[in-house]
Amino acid sequence: MANTILYEYPLSERIRLLLRFEYLLVQFDATAPSHADWHTRMALLTLFDLAELVSRSELRGELGKFLNRLRKRLLDLLDHGDVDNSALEQTLDELDQVSRALHTMFTGELDIVNHQSFLQMVRQRSTLPAGCCSFDVPALHHWLETAPDYERHQQFLRWVEPFTPLRDGTQLVLSLLRNSAYPRQQQAEQGRFQQPLDAQNPPQLLRLEIGREQRVFPEISGDPHRITIRFMTQDTPDELIQLSTETIPFRLTYCRI
């Protein structure tokens, strides 16, 4: 187990959207290959959330804008003396490949639920409390009981395949963003920390690392001018959340691209 806990906080709606999409992808990848029926049910619910998030947002358009902006910034760095041009050109190639895939993808395939009667039926029942019991959706119960584990996983891969360009773009952008800066040591006096932001070049993501032994967690708020962090304590869910009065050391990274 790592000695620190990492928290991330988006400072723009675009990054908030990408982090939510990534969260669902991680949850899907953790449950879809599992042999357990309950994990398969969770993978289905996650698949529905993926489809819903994509249908309700402009994820493809937002990713495209981000990639174009990022490409322009990286091109400006070419031939700078302190930049590794070979690594930069490799990143630019990755950006171009992802951008082309986004541009050529058929968005109609993202509506996987309405294109598949089985998924449509399960999603409709899943909105009700315990709506996917075996007597409510016998087709789901039959699939769970009869389909081999390998076939289940292959079916999930077919269902999620249309999201691949969005997955690749999200992973590339977030990877570059997270590696855009180094953490700096900070401390919060009496559990509070506040710092102004550069309004001309504001960060898009905060990454905060804190030692497990501190037994606190951060509540983060931010606007274009400043960030505020309050470190809270709650040893068990039965206790009230309270502001720590201790001096809390932590590491903070301002990520921007």
Secondary structure, 3 states (H helix, E strand, C coil): CCCEEEEEEECCHHHHHHHHHHHHHHHHHHHCCCCCHHHHHHHHHHHHHHHHHHHHCCHHHHHHHHHHHHHHHHHHHCCCCCCCHHHHHHHHHHHHHHHHHHHHCCHHHHCCCCCCHHHHHHHHHHCCCCCCCCCCCHHHHHHHHHCCHHHHHHHHHHHHHHHHHHHHHHHHHHHHHHCCCCCEEEEEECCEEEEECCCCCCCCEEEEEEEHHHCCEEEEEECCCEEEEEEEECCCCCCCCEECCCCEEEEEEEECC
